[in-house]
């Protein structure tokens, strides 16, 4: 029986320098609080109309310092990978 090799996280840092983060563009927020992701970025990230994005916040000293967008499907996959072994242990015992 062959084991399925889990996919590495997109920003895997194990054993190498973290090189996943870069400034893609500057985005303005309008008076209604709306922002537009540039078409080139949407195309590169394969973001289509109707896709769901999870907004992750990072705090430092009580203030939000960073915002990260993750495609909801990718986030759900990571949660399943993380909780799968834990939950199988709960239900098999």
C-alpha positions as CSV (number, residue, x, y, z in Angstrom):
1,X,0.0,0.0,0.0
2,X,1.5,3.3,-1.0
3,X,1.3,6.3,1.2
4,X,0.1,9.6,-0.1
5,X,2.7,12.3,0.4
6,X,1.1,15.4,2.0
7,X,1.4,18.6,0.1
8,X,3.8,21.1,1.6
9,X,2.3,24.4,2.9
10,X,2.8,27.2,0.4
11,X,5.1,29.0,2.8
12,X,7.0,26.1,4.2
13,X,10.0,27.3,6.1
14,X,11.5,24.0,7.2
15,X,15.1,23.8,6.2
16,X,15.1,26.9,3.9
17,X,14.9,30.6,4.1
18,X,11.4,32.0,4.1
19,X,11.0,33.4,0.6
20,X,7.2,33.1,0.2
21,X,6.2,36.7,1.0
22,X,6.6,39.7,-1.2
23,X,4.7,42.9,-2.0
24,X,2.6,42.2,-5.1
25,X,0.8,45.5,-5.2
26,X,-0.5,48.4,-3.2
27,X,-4.3,48.4,-2.8
28,X,-6.4,51.4,-1.8
29,X,-9.4,51.2,0.4
30,X,-12.3,53.4,-0.7
31,X,-14.7,55.4,1.5
32,X,-17.0,52.3,1.7
33,X,-14.2,50.1,2.9
34,X,-14.0,48.2,-0.4
35,X,-10.7,47.0,-2.0
36,X,-10.0,45.6,-5.4
37,X,-7.5,42.8,-6.0
38,X,-5.6,43.6,-9.3
39,X,-6.6,41.3,-12.2
40,X,-3.0,40.1,-12.6
41,X,-2.9,38.9,-9.0
42,X,-6.4,37.3,-9.3
43,X,-5.2,35.5,-12.4
44,X,-1.9,34.4,-10.8
45,X,-3.7,33.1,-7.7
46,X,-6.5,31.5,-9.8
47,X,-9.2,33.6,-7.9
48,X,-12.5,33.4,-9.7
49,X,-15.8,35.3,-9.1
50,X,-17.6,33.5,-6.3
51,X,-14.5,32.1,-4.6
52,X,-14.3,32.5,-0.9
53,X,-11.3,33.9,0.8
54,X,-10.5,33.5,4.6
55,X,-9.0,36.6,6.2
56,X,-6.4,35.8,8.8
57,X,-5.2,38.5,11.1
58,X,-1.9,38.7,13.0
59,X,-1.6,40.8,16.1
60,X,1.4,42.5,17.8
61,X,1.0,44.3,21.1
62,X,-2.8,44.2,20.8
63,X,-2.9,45.8,17.3
64,X,-3.6,44.0,14.1
65,X,-0.4,44.4,12.1
66,X,-0.9,42.0,9.2
67,X,-3.8,40.6,7.1
68,X,-3.5,37.4,5.1
69,X,-6.0,36.1,2.6
70,X,-6.2,32.3,2.0
71,X,-8.5,30.6,-0.4
72,X,-11.2,28.9,1.8
73,X,-10.7,25.6,0.0
74,X,-7.0,25.6,0.8
75,X,-7.7,26.5,4.5
76,X,-10.3,23.7,4.8
77,X,-7.7,21.2,3.4
78,X,-5.1,22.3,5.9
79,X,-7.6,22.0,8.8
80,X,-8.5,18.4,7.7
81,X,-4.8,17.5,7.4
82,X,-4.2,18.8,10.9
83,X,-7.4,17.4,12.6
84,X,-7.7,14.2,10.7
85,X,-5.1,12.2,12.8
86,X,-6.5,13.7,16.0
87,X,-10.1,12.9,15.2
88,X,-9.3,9.3,14.0
89,X,-7.7,8.7,17.4
90,X,-10.8,10.0,19.1
91,X,-13.2,7.9,17.2
92,X,-11.1,4.7,17.1
93,X,-10.6,4.6,20.9
